[in-house]
Amino acid sequence: MRRVTVVGALTNLGLAGMQLAGGVVSQSQALIADGLHTLSDLVSDAVVLLAARESNRPADSAHPYGHGRIETLASVIVGLLLAGVAFTLALYAARRLLDPSALVAPEPLALLFAAVAVLTKEALFRYTRRMARTLRSTLLVANAWHHRSDVASSLVVLVGVIGALAGFPWLDSAAALLVAAMIAFIAGRLVYRGLAELIDRGLDPERLARIDAAIRAVDGVQDLHLLRTRRMGGNSLVDVHVRLAARISVSEAHHISECVRARLLEADDDVADVTVHVDPEIDESRERLSLTLPTRAQLLGELATYWQGLDSATRIHRVDLHYLDGRIHVELFLAPVADSTAGRASWQAARLMAATRRHPRVGDVQVWFAPGDAGGGRRSGPDDPVT
């Protein structure tokens, strides 16, 4: 990015000097105005150089998402500089138009300077735009269109000079006024887009639809909501909530979320970071209700009072909790007992389930026997529940 900006700065420096000198020699107000416009590009190039250096700094503890927004801020500054140039040029041209005695026809030499300016600026625009696409830099895109505005303004100057030489001296000042209007339009667009990014405006609906489709195509994703996006410099950031099967393991849920992240990074070159939140259900009212449910430590402490006097409670070696539908669904896994019979095991399980269900926040309860117990079970698959 630095190399592209230096090339633009050196080109604009030489071109501005030629336009200003040519405007004075040929007595063309439009050419002088265009030269001042080109000179303002040097200031914007300096802003771009500074922003390019700062925005490429790696992320740190104070800026964990990096420094890409510096590019955006610089784009806004470039737009404001252009707006200032446009206002100054418009004011000067309007004064000349309101004072016919100040109108002076330019010399034919002004045509040569205007033509050289058009060709030089068009070449600079094409070079900067190509590099902006290669580097995926919004700041270089802004600078490229800045150069394109220079091309348009130089074309207007060329037409104005031709008209003035044809016997309409006011066309030179009119061309300068039109150049100012064009610059103001480009400035407004840059400022609007930059401010939209600074306030975290989301991506356009078409891109959101593609991102939505890519997420839904991942195996294991049942639904999604709260898909949010924003831009940071040349990159897009995405965060989304996905609904998965309610009772899969944490490791499987993590694997699916990583697949979602990888799919989006692969599908869209602009996407630089993806945050995936896993939901077992998509019902905001139920999710809020779940926040009122006791935590694992609180629930087990409360269940201990319901389990007093039950021998089977001492054999619980694992408890799985599922926070669904505003309730806590409980799975209890019992260690084996060598001399236990099937009937006794079923009786103990029934008592343990009944005691657990007495808790007002508990929903379904299942008891599982480990392999080797009278309740049976296979290590190769899920044990049969006793209900």
N, C-alpha and C positions, 0 to 999 in steps of 0.2 A: 504494500500500500504506500509505503514511503517513497518508493521509486516512482510510482505513477504520479504522486502529488508533486514531486520535485520536477518531473518532466512538464507537468502543467504549469507550475510556477515559473519556470524559466521561459517557457513559450509565451505565457501571458506578459512577462516582463518585457520581452523583446517586442511583442505585438503592441502593447500599450504605448511604448516609446514611439513606435512607428506611427500609430494612429494620432497621438497627440501632436507630434511634429508635423505630420501630414495635414492635420486639421488646421493648424496655425498657418502653415504655408499656403494651403489651398482655400483658406477662409471658410471652412465647412463646420458649422455648429454641430451638425449631426455626427460628423466624424470625431469631433472633440468629445461629444457626449459618449460616443461608443468607446473612445479611448479611456475615459474616466470609468466607464463600466468595466472594461477589461482590467484597469488598475485595481478596482475593488476586488477582482478575483484573486489578486495576490494576498489580500488580507484573509479571504476565505481559505486560500490554500495554506496559509500559516495556521489557521484554526484546525484544518484537516490534519496537518502534520502533527500538531500537538495532540489532537484527539487520537490519531492512529497510534502514537507511542503509548498513550495512557490506557487505551482500551485493550491493547494486546497484553497488558500485564496479567500474570496468572492470578487466579482467585486466592484470597487470603482470609484470615479470620474475620476481618471487618467487612469484607465483600465476598461472601461464600459463593455467590453466583457469578463472580468475575466483574469486569469493568466495562462490559459491552454498552451500557447505557451512556457512557461518555460519547460514543459515536452519535447517539440520538440527540444528546444535548448539543453537540457540535453542529448537527444538521439544523437545529432550531436557530442557532447563532448565525449560521450562514444565511438562513432565510431572513432573519432580522437585518443583517447587513445589506442584503439585496433590497429590502423594503426601504432602507434609508437612502440607498443610491437612487432608487426609482423616484422617491419624493423629491430629491434634489434636482434630478434631471427634468422632471415634469415642471417644477417651479421655474427653472431657468428657461425652458422652451416656451412656456406659457407667457412669460414676460416678453420674449422676443416677438411672439405672434401678436401680442397686444400693442406692440410698438412698431408699426410698419417701417419707420425710418431706420430701425436697427437691422432690418432684413438685408442680407448681402448674398448675392449669388456666388457659390463656390467656384473655384477654378477646376478645369477639366482633370487636373492631376488627382483630385479627390476620388475620381472613379477608380484609379489604379489601387490606391490605398484601401478603398472599400472592398474591392474584389479580392485582394490578398487576405484581408481580414476574414472574409467569408470562408475561403478555402482552408485557411489555417485553423479556424475554430471548428469547422466540421471534422477535420482530421483529428483534432484533439478530443472532440466528443466521442467519436467512434472508438478511439484507443481507450479512453477512460471507461466507457460502458463495457467494453469487452473484458477489461481487467476487473471491473466491479462484479461481473457475473462469475468470473473465475474464482475470485476471493470471497464471494458472497458477502459483500460489504454494503450496507445501506448508506454509509457515509460516502463511499465512492459513487454510488448510484446518484445521490444528491448532487455531488460535484459534476458528474457526467451531464445531468440535465441542466445544471448551471451553464456548462459549456454549450449545450444545445440552445439555451436561451440567448447566448452570445451570438450563435449562428443566425438565429432569427432576427436579432437586433441589427446585425451587420447587413443582412439582406434588406431590411427596412431602410437603413442608411444608404445603401446602394441605390434603391429606388428613389429615395428622396433627393439624392445628389443628381440623378438623371433628370428628375422633374425640375429641379432648380436650374440646371443648365439649359433646359428646354424653355425657360422663360417664366417659371413659377417659383420665385425665390422663397416663398413661404413654405414650400414643400420640404425644405431642409429642416426647418424648425418643427414642422408637423411630424416629420420622421423621427426627430429626437423625442417628441412627446409620445409617439406610439411605442418607441423603444422603452420609455419609462413605464408605460402601461403593461407591456409584456414582462418586464422585469418584476413588476409588482405582482403579477399573476403567479409567476414561478415562486416568488418569495412566499406568497400566501399558501401555496400548496406544500412547500417544504415545512413551514411552521405548523400547519395543520397536521400533517402526517407525523411530525416529530412529537407534538404535544399529545396526539392520540396514543403513541407508543409509551410516552412517559406516564400517562394515566392508566396504563395496562389495558388498552383496548384489545379485545380478542381477535382471533383470526377470522377471515371472511367465511361465510356459510359454506362455500364449496369445499374449502380445505377442512372445515369441521366435519363435513359429511364424509370425506375420505378417511379422516382419522377415526371417526365413529365406526365405519365399516371395517377398518383394519383391526380395531380392538375386538369387535364381535366375531371376527374370523378366527380368533385364538381359541384353541381347544380348551374347554373348561369354563369359559366366560359365558354366563347365562344372561346377563343383562348389564347395563351400565347407567350411571347418572352422574350429575355434577361434573361434566366434562368442561374443563376450563383451560383457556390458553392465553398466552401473552407473548409479546416479542421483546427481545433484548438485543439491540444491534441487529446483526444479520441472522440471529438465531430465534427459534421458537421454543417456548417452554410449555409443557402440557402436564396437567394433573387430572386424574379421573378416579371415580369410585366404580369398582366392578363387583357384580354379585356372582358368587361361586356357590357350589353345592354347600349346604349348611354344615355338614358334619365331616368334611374332609380334614386331613391333618394340616397342621401349621406348615409343615415342610412342603406339602403339595400346593397349598395356597400361595406360598412364597414362590414356588417354581412357576406357577401360572402367571403371577404378577411380573416376574422377570421375563417371561415370554411376551407379555403385552409390551413391556418396555423395549425389548429387543425388536419386536415387530415394527413399532413406531419409528425407532431410530433407523431401521433399515428402509422403511417405506418412504420416508420424507427426509431429504438431505438437510432441510432447514431445522428439523427438530434436534435440539441439542441436549435436552434433559426431560425425563418423564418421571412423574411421581404417581404410583398406583396405590390406592387404598382399597383394601379387600373388605367387602360386606357380605354377611351370610344372608341378608335380606335387604330389600330396598323398600322400606316403609319408614319415613322420617318420624311418624308419630310413635311407632314401636321402638325405633332407635332411641328416641328421647326417653321412653318408658324404661328401656334397658339400663339407662344411666342411674335409675333409682334402685336397681337391684343390688344386693350385697355382693361384695368381692368374694373371691375364693376363700380367703382366710376368715372373713366374717361368716360366710355360709357354713363352713366346716365347723367353726366354733359353735354355731347355733345348732347344727345337726347333731353334734356330740351329745347335747342334752336329750334329744329324741332317741338316740341310740343306747342310752344307759340301760344296762341289764341284758343287752343282746350279745351273745357270744360271737355271732357272725360279724359284728362290727369290729372286733379285734382282728379279724382276718382280712379287712379291707387294705389292699396294698396299692390301689390306684383308683383315682376318682377323675372322671372326665365330666366337665361342665359345658353345657351348650346354652348360650344366652339367645333365645329365639322367642318370637311372638310375645315378648314382654314377660316371659317366665324363664326359670332355670331348669333345664332338663338334665337329669343326673344319670350317669352310668357308673356303677360300682363293680370293681373287679376284686374277687375274693381269692385268697391264697388257698391251696389244696389242703385237705385233711385226709390222712390215709385211711382211717377207719369209718369215714362217713358214708352213709347209705344214700341212695337216690331220693328216697322219700324224705329223709331228714334234711338233706340239702335243699329240697324244694320248700319244705316248711320254714327253714331258716331264711331262705331268700324272700319268701312271702312276708314274713314278719319284718325283715329289714326294709323291704319296699314300702310296706304300710307305714312304718315309722318315719321313713324319709318323706313320704307324701304328706305327712301332717304339717310340714313346713308350709306356710301360706304362699311363699314365692316359688315353690318347686312345682314343676309340671310333670312330664313323664319321668318314670324311674325304671331303669333296667339293671339287673344283676347278672354278672357274668362269672362263670366258674372257670378257674384255670385248669389246664390239662392235668389229668391225674386225679381230679376230684370226682366225687360220685356224680356230680352234675354233668360230667363229660365235657368234651370240647376238643377242638383240633388246632394245633399250632399253625397249620398251613392256611387256615382261614378263620373267619370270625366265629366265636363260640355261639352256641344257641342260647338265647336269653330265657330265663325262667320268669314267667309272667303268671 
